Amino acid sequence: MKNILNNKWIVIILVLILGIVIGKFIGGGNSTDEALGTHIHDETSEEQIWTCSMHPQIQQNGPGQCPICGMDLIPLDNSMDSEEALPDEVSMSASAMKLAEIQTYVVKRENPEKEIRLLGKVKPDERLVYSQAVHFPGRIEKLFINFTGEKVVKGQKLATIYSPELVTAQKELFEVLKDESTNPALVEAARNKLKQWKFSDQQIDNIEKSGEVQNELNILSDHNGYVMMLMASEGDYVKAGQILLEVTDLSSVWMLFEAYENDLPWVKVGDDLEIELKAIPGKTFKEQITFIDPFINPKTRVANVRVEMSNTRGLLKPDMFANGIITSTLPITGEVILVPKSAVLWTGKRAVVYVKLPNRKHNSFIYREVILGEDAGEFYVIKEGLEEGEEIATNGVFKIDAAAQLAGKKSMMNPTGGKVATGHNHGGKESKEEMKNMDMSKEVMVDKSKVSAKFKQQLGNVVSQYLSLKDKLVNDNSDIQSNVKSLQQSLKKVDMSLVMEDAHNVWMEALKSMNKELELLSKAVNIDEQRTIFLTISKSLSDATQKLGVEMKDSSTLYIQFCPMANDDKGGYWLSIEKEIKNPYFGSKMLKCGEVKGTITKN
């Protein structure tokens, strides 16, 4: 009986222990479930933010479309460390980077090199140009040189002159020769009188030996060369010292090339210059620069760069045109920071780049002002504002700048920053500005690959007529009315129904601007006024071709060219199928002023 009771107590104790354990387990389980439920509730209650990949300033609580560009919104990646973001930082997703065609470049130090193309002419060596003077007064009885360009050699007879003064001097010489033994000084004085008239000792000896007074004497050439200018004729009376003709020795000539102000830092005495002449095709000469003019021509804004060349075979004729190429370095020691020109946004006073920030999960860029140095062809020297190893945007920079401006961050046109309308204010003046910015953004985002090929071909015909008009202005020809009419007709033939939505808006805006300016151009007579109107036409057509694409029959590449001095130093763009600069805003005055800013290729 006692054993049974003991067993009961053991069972009761075991049941109690088991109950306590089960109770704790159940209680702990409820606590865990409650915590888990709370966590889920917290996650659910945390709002998901949606944003635009191209306009990160657009944020809302649910999916939808961007009010600026119409793109679908995407969930905002909260993994980005917002505490590290800088106030003026512009972030873009990988898809936005691809759509905007943004490319970057790692800044590095290099020795800047530039290829400079110069135009020049063959000119006589000024040190080998001589004036043949008459040294005694008289009348030209016979002139043996009858035309310019005639070759003469030293000692050749040029003219015969009758001179009463010379007759008298000979008679005096014969008289004193009679008493030469007693008055040698008088003989020497008579001889010196003839020597002052440039008679040689041999000529004087011949006069003495003849014993007769010569009424006519010959003028002999003092130099070899070609007659550049005849300044007397037979029968003319001439004075002592009067110029009979000018002779130049063309055995050595100068090549004078024109260098613009911005190219002069690259041009140094001793630099090699490769020279080609149209008159001697297939032949390249290589000579060194011997002199750089210290003065700038105030009309053409160029300085002459001189090369000296041997011309013993006579192949080089004065005023032949020549093309020269210099591959030069700056006269500095050490390497400098170089960046592609496409990376720089230039307002005329400020130069701006966008620097890619390191250690970001997203592609982030920030506005940076820099100080430009010399123009190094496709690159700029950076004097201040960038460090070696930094990464900058080189393509699509305008699109980054547009995003920064819309976000109210520092940008090219808004260097101090400041919020702009983003689409959430639905009234008042800000709403109008917002709509304007929305339209601008839509223009930027046109997908050229989806624009009709037929439309691009029609736009190519417009560009062809535009180029004909441009060439007239390059050649200082104000007779452009037929070209204006042809351009107007080509615009009418463009089928606007071939482009839709954003592309349609882009074209209609450009068409409206060009039609308005062409109407003004058709009435303009003064070439300066024509060039001012042409500025706006070029801007509208350049914008349209960049955003929509273009197909040309005769060329696959259009060059976007820029002159900083056009439009009262505000700068002006134009289109060309030639990479070589031919400035339509200044013509022959500054034909080579400008640079290539970009290209438009067949899309």
C-alpha positions as CSV (number, residue, x, y, z in Angstrom):
1,M,0.0,0.0,0.0
2,K,2.8,2.4,0.9
3,N,4.5,1.7,-2.4
4,I,1.3,2.5,-4.3
5,L,1.0,5.9,-2.5
6,N,4.6,6.7,-3.3
7,N,4.1,6.0,-6.9
8,K,1.0,8.3,-7.0
9,W,3.0,11.2,-5.6
10,I,5.7,10.6,-8.2
11,V,3.1,10.6,-11.0
12,I,1.5,13.8,-9.6
13,I,4.9,15.6,-9.3
14,L,5.8,14.6,-12.9
15,V,2.4,15.8,-14.2
16,L,2.9,19.2,-12.4
17,I,6.3,19.6,-13.9
18,L,5.1,18.7,-17.3
19,G,2.2,21.2,-17.0
20,I,4.6,24.0,-16.0
21,V,6.8,23.3,-19.0
22,I,3.9,23.1,-21.3
23,G,2.5,26.4,-19.9
24,K,5.7,28.2,-20.3
25,F,6.0,26.9,-23.9
26,I,2.5,28.0,-24.7
27,G,3.1,31.4,-23.1
28,G,6.4,31.9,-24.9
29,G,4.8,30.9,-28.2
30,N,2.1,33.5,-27.8
31,S,4.7,36.2,-27.0
32,T,6.7,35.3,-30.2
33,D,3.6,35.3,-32.3
34,E,2.6,38.7,-30.9
35,A,6.1,40.1,-31.6
36,L,6.0,38.7,-35.1
37,G,2.6,40.1,-35.7
38,T,3.7,43.5,-34.5
39,H,6.8,43.3,-36.9
40,I,4.6,42.4,-39.8
41,H,2.2,45.2,-38.9
42,D,5.1,47.6,-38.8
43,E,6.4,46.5,-42.2
44,T,3.0,46.8,-43.6
45,S,2.4,50.2,-42.2
46,E,5.7,51.5,-43.6
47,E,4.8,53.3,-46.8
48,Q,6.5,52.3,-50.1
49,I,7.7,55.4,-52.0
50,W,7.5,55.4,-55.8
51,T,9.7,57.6,-58.0
52,C,10.7,58.3,-61.6
53,S,14.0,56.9,-62.8
54,M,14.7,60.1,-64.8
55,H,13.3,62.6,-62.3
56,P,14.0,61.4,-58.8
57,Q,12.4,64.5,-57.3
58,I,9.0,63.0,-58.2
59,Q,7.9,60.9,-55.2
60,Q,4.5,59.5,-54.3
61,N,2.9,56.8,-52.2
62,G,1.7,54.5,-55.0
63,P,2.5,53.5,-58.5
64,G,1.6,55.7,-61.5
65,Q,3.2,57.8,-64.2
66,C,5.7,60.6,-63.9
67,P,3.9,64.0,-64.4
68,I,7.0,65.3,-66.2
69,C,8.0,62.6,-68.7
70,G,5.1,60.2,-68.5
71,M,7.3,57.2,-67.6
72,D,6.0,54.5,-65.2
73,L,7.1,55.1,-61.6
74,I,9.3,52.5,-59.9
75,P,9.7,51.6,-56.2
76,L,12.3,53.7,-54.5
77,D,15.3,51.7,-53.3
78,N,15.4,52.4,-49.6
79,S,18.8,50.7,-49.3
80,M,20.5,53.8,-50.4
81,D,22.1,55.6,-47.5
82,S,20.2,58.9,-47.5
83,E,22.4,60.3,-44.8
84,E,25.4,60.2,-47.2
85,A,23.5,62.0,-50.1
86,L,24.8,65.5,-50.8
87,P,22.3,68.4,-51.1
88,D,23.0,68.9,-54.9
89,E,23.5,65.3,-55.8
90,V,21.6,64.0,-58.8
91,S,20.9,60.2,-58.8
92,M,19.9,58.1,-61.8
93,S,19.1,54.4,-62.1
94,A,21.0,52.2,-64.5
95,S,18.0,52.2,-66.9
96,A,17.9,56.0,-66.8
97,M,21.6,56.1,-67.6
98,K,21.2,53.8,-70.6
99,L,18.2,55.7,-71.9
100,A,20.0,59.1,-71.5
101,E,23.1,57.6,-73.3
102,I,25.3,58.9,-70.5
103,Q,29.0,58.0,-70.7
104,T,31.8,58.8,-68.3
105,Y,35.5,59.5,-68.4
106,V,38.2,59.1,-65.7
107,V,40.2,62.3,-65.3
108,K,43.9,61.9,-65.9
109,R,47.0,63.9,-66.5
110,E,48.6,63.9,-69.9
111,N,50.8,66.0,-72.1
112,P,48.4,68.0,-74.2
113,E,48.7,67.7,-77.9
114,K,46.8,69.6,-80.6
115,E,46.7,69.4,-84.4
116,I,46.3,72.9,-85.8
117,R,45.4,73.4,-89.4
118,L,46.5,76.6,-91.0
119,L,45.9,78.3,-94.4
120,G,48.7,80.2,-96.0
121,K,50.3,81.6,-99.2
122,V,53.6,81.6,-100.9
123,K,55.2,85.0,-100.6
124,P,58.6,86.4,-101.8
125,D,61.3,86.6,-99.3
126,E,61.3,90.3,-98.3
127,R,65.1,90.1,-97.8
128,L,65.6,89.2,-101.5
129,V,63.5,92.0,-102.9
130,Y,65.6,94.7,-104.6
131,S,65.0,98.1,-106.1
132,Q,67.0,98.9,-109.2
133,A,67.6,102.6,-109.2
134,V,69.0,105.1,-111.8
135,H,72.1,106.7,-110.2
136,F,72.4,109.7,-112.5
137,P,69.8,112.0,-114.1
138,G,69.0,111.6,-117.8
139,R,66.5,110.3,-120.4
140,I,65.8,106.6,-121.1
141,E,66.8,106.0,-124.7
142,K,66.2,102.3,-124.7
143,L,64.6,99.9,-122.1
144,F,65.5,96.3,-122.5
145,I,63.0,95.0,-119.9
146,N,59.5,95.1,-121.4
147,F,57.2,93.2,-118.9
148,T,56.9,92.1,-115.3
149,G,57.9,88.5,-114.5
150,E,60.9,88.7,-116.8
151,K,64.0,87.0,-115.4
152,V,67.2,89.1,-115.1
153,V,70.7,88.1,-114.0
154,K,73.3,90.2,-112.3
155,G,75.2,92.4,-114.8
156,Q,72.5,92.2,-117.5
157,K,71.8,95.4,-119.5
158,L,68.5,96.9,-118.4
159,A,68.4,100.3,-120.1
160,T,70.4,102.9,-122.0
161,I,70.3,106.5,-120.7
162,Y,71.5,109.8,-122.2
163,S,72.7,112.1,-119.5
164,P,74.2,115.6,-120.0
165,E,75.6,115.5,-116.5
166,L,77.4,112.3,-117.3
167,V,78.8,113.8,-120.5
168,T,80.2,116.7,-118.5
169,A,81.7,114.4,-115.9
170,Q,83.5,112.4,-118.7
171,K,85.0,115.6,-120.2
172,E,86.3,116.6,-116.8
173,L,88.0,113.2,-116.4
174,F,89.7,113.5,-119.8
175,E,90.9,117.0,-119.0
176,V,92.5,116.0,-115.6
177,L,94.1,112.9,-117.2
178,K,96.2,115.2,-119.3
179,D,98.0,116.4,-116.1
180,E,97.7,113.1,-114.2
181,S,101.4,113.1,-113.3
182,T,101.3,116.6,-111.7
183,N,97.7,116.5,-110.3
184,P,96.8,112.9,-109.4
185,A,94.4,114.2,-106.7
186,L,92.2,115.8,-109.4
187,V,92.2,112.6,-111.4
188,E,91.0,110.7,-108.3
189,A,88.3,113.2,-107.6
190,A,87.0,112.9,-111.2
191,R,87.0,109.1,-110.9
192,N,85.1,109.3,-107.5
193,K,82.4,111.4,-109.1
194,L,81.7,108.6,-111.5
195,K,81.9,106.0,-108.7
196,Q,79.2,107.9,-106.8
197,W,76.9,107.2,-109.7
198,K,77.6,103.5,-109.2
199,F,80.1,103.2,-112.1
200,S,82.4,100.2,-111.5
201,D,86.2,100.5,-111.9
202,Q,86.0,98.4,-115.0
203,Q,83.5,100.8,-116.6
204,I,85.7,103.8,-115.7
205,D,88.8,102.1,-117.2
206,N,86.8,101.4,-120.4
207,I,85.9,105.1,-120.6
208,E,89.5,106.2,-120.1
209,K,90.8,103.7,-122.7
210,S,88.3,104.7,-125.3
211,G,89.3,108.4,-125.0
212,E,85.9,109.4,-126.3
213,V,83.0,110.9,-124.5
214,Q,80.1,108.4,-124.4
215,N,76.7,110.2,-124.8
216,E,74.7,107.1,-123.7
217,L,75.6,104.7,-120.9
218,N,74.0,101.4,-119.9
219,I,72.3,100.6,-116.6
220,L,73.2,97.1,-115.5
221,S,71.3,94.8,-113.1
222,D,72.7,94.6,-109.6
223,H,70.9,91.3,-108.7
224,N,69.5,88.0,-110.0
225,G,65.7,87.6,-109.9
226,Y,62.4,88.3,-111.6
227,V,60.9,91.7,-112.4
228,M,58.1,92.4,-110.0
229,M,57.3,95.9,-111.1
230,L,58.3,98.3,-113.9
231,M,58.3,101.9,-112.9
232,A,59.6,103.7,-116.0
233,S,59.2,103.6,-119.8
234,E,61.3,104.5,-122.8
235,G,61.6,108.3,-123.2
236,D,61.0,109.1,-119.6
237,Y,63.3,111.6,-117.8
238,V,64.6,110.2,-114.6
239,K,66.3,111.7,-111.6
240,A,69.3,110.3,-109.7
241,G,68.0,107.7,-107.2
242,Q,64.7,107.2,-109.1
243,I,63.5,103.5,-109.1
244,L,63.6,101.9,-112.6
245,L,62.2,98.5,-111.6
246,E,61.9,96.0,-108.6
247,V,63.4,92.6,-108.7
248,T,62.9,89.6,-106.4
249,D,65.0,86.6,-106.1
250,L,62.7,83.5,-105.9
251,S,65.4,81.0,-105.2
252,S,64.1,81.1,-101.6
253,V,60.6,82.0,-100.6
254,W,58.4,82.4,-97.6
255,M,55.3,80.6,-96.6
256,L,53.0,82.9,-94.6
257,F,50.3,81.0,-92.6
258,E,47.5,82.6,-90.6
259,A,47.1,81.6,-87.0
260,Y,44.2,82.7,-84.9
261,E,44.6,84.0,-81.4
262,N,43.4,80.9,-79.6
263,D,45.9,78.8,-81.6
264,L,49.0,81.0,-80.9
265,P,49.8,79.4,-77.5
266,W,50.4,76.2,-79.3
267,V,52.6,77.6,-82.1
268,K,56.3,78.0,-81.4
269,V,59.4,78.9,-83.4
270,G,61.1,75.6,-84.3
271,D,57.9,73.5,-84.6
272,D,57.6,71.3,-87.6
273,L,55.0,72.3,-90.2
274,E,53.7,69.8,-92.8
275,I,52.8,71.7,-96.0
276,E,50.7,70.7,-98.9
277,L,50.0,72.8,-102.0
278,K,47.1,72.2,-104.5
279,A,49.6,73.1,-107.3
280,I,51.8,70.2,-106.3
281,P,49.4,67.3,-105.5
282,G,50.8,64.3,-103.7
283,K,53.8,66.1,-102.4
284,T,54.2,67.0,-98.7
285,F,56.9,69.4,-97.5
286,K,58.1,69.5,-93.9
287,E,59.7,72.7,-92.7
288,Q,60.3,74.5,-89.4
289,I,58.7,77.7,-88.3
290,T,61.3,80.5,-88.3
291,F,59.2,83.5,-87.2
292,I,55.9,84.4,-85.6
293,D,54.5,87.8,-86.1
294,P,54.4,89.7,-82.8
295,F,51.4,91.7,-84.0
296,I,47.8,90.7,-84.5
297,N,46.0,91.9,-87.6
298,P,43.1,94.0,-86.2
299,K,40.8,93.2,-89.0
300,T,41.3,89.4,-89.4
301,R,42.5,88.7,-85.8
302,V,45.3,86.5,-87.0
303,A,49.1,86.6,-86.8
304,N,51.4,85.4,-89.6
305,V,53.5,82.3,-89.0
306,R,56.5,82.1,-91.3
307,V,58.3,79.2,-92.9
308,E,61.3,79.6,-95.3
309,M,61.7,77.2,-98.2
310,S,64.2,76.7,-100.9
311,N,62.9,77.1,-104.4
312,T,65.8,76.5,-106.7
313,R,63.5,74.6,-109.2
314,G,61.0,77.4,-109.3
315,L,58.0,75.2,-108.4
316,L,56.7,77.6,-105.8
317,K,55.1,80.7,-107.2
318,P,54.1,83.8,-105.1
319,D,50.5,83.7,-103.9
320,M,50.0,80.0,-104.3
321,F,47.7,78.6,-101.6
322,A,49.1,76.2,-99.1
323,N,47.7,74.1,-96.2
324,G,49.7,73.5,-93.1
325,I,49.4,71.1,-90.2
326,I,51.2,71.5,-86.9
327,T,51.0,68.8,-84.2
328,S,52.2,70.8,-81.2
329,T,52.4,70.7,-77.5
330,L,52.0,73.5,-75.0
331,P,55.2,75.3,-73.9
332,I,54.9,73.9,-70.3
333,T,56.7,71.4,-68.2
334,G,54.9,68.4,-66.8
335,E,51.5,66.8,-67.5
336,V,48.2,68.6,-67.1
337,I,44.6,67.6,-66.5
338,L,42.6,67.1,-69.8
339,V,38.9,66.4,-70.2
340,P,36.9,65.9,-73.4
341,K,35.1,69.0,-74.7
342,S,31.8,67.2,-74.6
343,A,32.1,67.0,-70.8
344,V,32.0,70.8,-70.4
345,L,28.9,73.0,-70.3
346,W,30.0,76.5,-71.1
347,T,27.8,79.6,-70.4
348,G,30.4,82.1,-71.6
349,K,31.4,83.1,-68.1
350,R,31.3,79.7,-66.3
351,A,32.4,76.2,-67.3
352,V,30.6,73.4,-65.6
353,V,31.1,69.6,-65.4
354,Y,29.2,66.9,-63.6
355,V,31.3,64.7,-61.4
356,K,30.3,61.1,-60.6
357,L,30.3,60.4,-56.9
358,P,32.1,57.3,-55.7
359,N,30.7,54.7,-53.3
360,R,27.1,55.1,-54.3
361,K,24.7,52.3,-55.0
362,H,23.1,54.4,-57.6
363,N,24.7,56.5,-60.3
364,S,25.1,59.9,-58.7
365,F,26.5,63.1,-60.2
366,I,27.1,66.6,-58.7
367,Y,27.6,70.0,-60.3
368,R,31.2,71.4,-60.3
369,E,32.5,74.6,-61.7
370,V,36.0,74.5,-63.3
371,I,38.4,76.9,-64.8
372,L,39.3,76.2,-68.4
373,G,42.8,76.5,-69.8
374,E,43.9,76.1,-73.4
375,D,41.9,74.5,-76.2
376,A,43.6,71.2,-77.0
377,G,41.6,70.1,-80.0
378,E,39.0,67.5,-78.7
379,F,40.0,68.3,-75.1
380,Y,40.2,71.2,-72.7
381,V,43.0,71.8,-70.3
382,I,41.6,72.2,-66.8
383,K,43.5,74.7,-64.6
384,E,41.3,74.3,-61.5
385,G,38.3,72.3,-60.3
386,L,39.1,68.7,-61.0
387,E,41.6,66.1,-59.6
388,E,43.2,63.2,-61.3
389,G,41.2,60.0,-60.8
390,E,37.8,61.7,-60.6
391,E,35.1,60.5,-63.0
392,I,33.0,62.9,-65.0
393,A,30.1,62.6,-67.4
394,T,31.1,63.1,-71.1
395,N,27.9,62.2,-73.0
396,G,24.4,63.2,-72.0
397,V,25.6,66.0,-69.8
398,F,22.8,68.3,-70.8
399,K,20.3,65.6,-69.6
400,I,21.9,65.4,-66.2
401,D,21.9,69.2,-66.0
402,A,18.2,69.3,-66.9
403,A,17.4,66.8,-64.1
404,A,19.4,68.9,-61.6
405,Q,17.6,72.0,-62.7
406,L,14.1,70.4,-62.4
407,A,15.1,69.1,-58.9
408,G,16.0,72.6,-57.8
409,K,19.7,71.7,-57.4
410,K,22.7,73.5,-58.7
411,S,22.8,73.5,-62.5
412,M,24.3,75.4,-65.4
413,M,21.5,78.0,-65.6
414,N,20.8,77.9,-61.8
415,P,24.3,77.9,-60.1
416,T,22.9,78.7,-56.7
417,G,20.2,76.0,-56.7
418,G,16.6,76.5,-55.7
419,K,13.4,74.4,-56.1
420,V,11.5,74.6,-59.4
421,A,7.9,73.5,-60.0
422,T,7.7,69.7,-60.1
423,G,4.1,69.0,-61.0
424,H,2.5,68.9,-57.5
425,N,1.3,72.6,-57.5
426,H,-1.8,72.7,-59.6
427,G,-2.4,76.4,-59.8
428,G,-1.0,79.8,-60.4
429,K,2.2,80.9,-62.2
430,E,4.2,78.0,-60.9
431,S,1.9,75.6,-62.7
432,K,2.6,77.3,-66.0
433,E,6.3,77.1,-65.4
434,E,5.9,73.5,-64.5
435,M,4.2,72.7,-67.8
436,K,7.0,74.5,-69.6
437,N,9.6,72.3,-67.9
438,M,7.5,69.2,-68.5
439,D,7.5,70.0,-72.3
440,M,11.2,70.6,-72.2
441,S,11.8,67.3,-70.5
442,K,9.6,65.5,-73.1
443,E,11.7,66.9,-75.9
444,V,14.9,65.5,-74.3
445,M,13.4,62.1,-73.9
446,V,12.4,61.4,-77.5
447,D,13.5,57.9,-78.6
448,K,15.1,58.6,-82.0
449,S,15.1,54.9,-83.0
450,K,11.3,55.0,-83.1
451,V,11.1,58.0,-85.3
452,S,9.9,57.2,-88.9
453,A,12.8,56.6,-91.4
454,K,10.7,58.4,-94.0
455,F,10.4,61.5,-91.7
456,K,14.2,61.4,-91.2
457,Q,14.7,61.4,-95.0
458,Q,12.4,64.4,-95.4
459,L,14.3,66.2,-92.6
460,G,17.5,65.4,-94.5
461,N,16.1,67.2,-97.5
462,V,15.5,70.2,-95.3
463,V,19.0,70.1,-94.0
464,S,20.4,69.9,-97.6
465,Q,18.6,73.2,-98.4
466,Y,19.8,74.7,-95.2
467,L,23.4,73.8,-96.1
468,S,23.1,75.6,-99.4
469,L,21.9,78.7,-97.6
470,K,24.7,78.4,-95.1
471,D,27.3,78.2,-97.9
472,K,26.0,81.5,-99.4
473,L,26.7,83.2,-96.0
474,V,30.1,81.6,-95.7
475,N,31.0,83.1,-99.1
476,D,29.7,86.6,-98.0
477,N,26.9,86.3,-100.6
478,S,23.7,88.1,-99.6
479,D,21.8,87.0,-102.6
480,I,20.0,84.2,-100.7
481,Q,16.3,84.7,-101.7
482,S,16.2,81.6,-103.9
483,N,17.8,79.5,-101.1
484,V,15.2,80.8,-98.6
485,K,12.4,79.9,-100.9
486,S,13.8,76.4,-101.4
487,L,14.2,75.9,-97.7
488,Q,10.6,77.0,-97.1
489,Q,9.3,74.6,-99.8
490,S,11.3,71.7,-98.3
491,L,9.7,72.4,-94.9
492,K,6.2,72.2,-96.4
493,K,7.0,68.8,-97.8
494,V,7.7,67.3,-94.4
495,D,4.8,65.1,-93.4
496,M,4.2,66.0,-89.7
497,S,1.8,63.0,-89.4
498,L,4.8,60.7,-89.5
499,V,5.8,61.7,-86.0
500,M,3.7,61.1,-82.9
501,E,3.4,62.4,-79.3
502,D,6.7,63.9,-78.0
503,A,8.4,63.7,-81.4
504,H,5.5,65.5,-83.0
505,N,5.7,68.3,-80.4
506,V,9.4,68.7,-81.0
507,W,8.9,69.0,-84.7
508,M,6.0,71.4,-84.5
509,E,7.9,73.8,-82.2
510,A,11.0,73.8,-84.5
511,L,8.7,74.2,-87.6
512,K,6.9,77.2,-86.1
513,S,10.2,78.9,-85.2
514,M,11.8,78.2,-88.6
515,N,8.8,79.4,-90.6
516,K,8.7,82.6,-88.6
517,E,12.4,83.3,-89.1
518,L,12.4,82.4,-92.8
519,E,9.7,84.9,-93.4
520,L,11.9,87.6,-91.8
521,L,14.9,86.3,-93.8
522,S,13.0,86.6,-97.1
523,K,12.8,90.3,-96.5
524,A,16.3,90.9,-95.2
525,V,18.8,92.5,-97.6
526,N,21.7,93.4,-95.4
527,I,24.0,90.4,-94.8
528,D,24.6,91.2,-91.1
529,E,20.8,91.1,-90.6
530,Q,20.6,87.8,-92.6
531,R,23.2,86.2,-90.4
532,T,21.4,87.3,-87.2
533,I,18.2,85.6,-88.4
534,F,20.2,82.6,-89.5
535,L,21.3,82.1,-85.9
536,T,17.8,81.2,-84.8
537,I,17.1,79.0,-87.8
538,S,20.3,77.1,-87.1
539,K,19.4,76.6,-83.4
540,S,15.9,75.3,-84.2
541,L,17.1,72.9,-86.9
542,S,20.0,71.7,-84.8
543,D,17.7,70.9,-81.9
544,A,15.3,69.1,-84.1
545,T,17.9,66.9,-85.8
546,Q,19.6,66.1,-82.5
547,K,16.3,65.0,-80.9
548,L,14.6,63.3,-83.9
549,G,17.5,62.0,-86.0
550,V,18.2,62.7,-89.7
551,E,19.1,60.7,-92.8
552,M,21.1,62.5,-95.6
553,K,21.7,61.3,-99.1
554,D,25.3,62.6,-99.4
555,S,26.6,62.2,-95.8
556,S,26.2,60.0,-92.8
557,T,27.4,62.6,-90.4
558,L,26.4,66.2,-89.5
559,Y,28.8,68.3,-87.5
560,I,27.4,70.7,-84.9
561,Q,29.8,73.7,-85.0
562,F,30.1,76.7,-82.7
563,C,31.6,80.2,-82.9
564,P,32.0,81.9,-79.5
565,M,32.2,85.3,-81.1
566,A,29.0,85.2,-83.0
567,N,25.9,87.0,-81.8
568,D,27.8,89.8,-80.0
569,D,30.1,87.2,-78.2
570,K,27.1,85.2,-77.0
571,G,28.0,82.4,-79.4
572,G,26.2,80.7,-82.3
573,Y,25.8,77.2,-83.6
574,W,25.3,75.9,-87.1
575,L,25.3,72.6,-89.0
576,S,27.8,71.3,-91.6
577,I,28.6,68.1,-93.4
578,E,32.3,69.1,-93.3
579,K,34.4,68.9,-90.2
580,E,36.5,71.8,-91.4
581,I,35.3,75.1,-89.9
582,K,33.7,77.5,-92.4
583,N,32.0,80.3,-90.4
584,P,28.7,81.6,-91.8
585,Y,28.4,84.3,-89.3
586,F,31.7,86.1,-90.2
587,G,32.5,84.7,-93.7
588,S,35.9,85.7,-95.0
589,K,36.6,88.0,-92.1
590,M,37.0,85.1,-89.7
591,L,36.4,82.0,-91.8
592,K,38.1,79.5,-89.5
593,C,36.7,80.9,-86.2
594,G,34.9,78.1,-84.4
595,E,35.1,74.5,-83.3
596,V,33.2,71.2,-83.6
597,K,30.9,70.7,-80.6
598,G,29.3,67.4,-81.6
599,T,28.0,65.2,-84.3
600,I,24.7,63.8,-85.5
601,T,24.9,60.4,-87.1
602,K,22.4,58.2,-88.9
603,N,20.2,56.6,-86.3
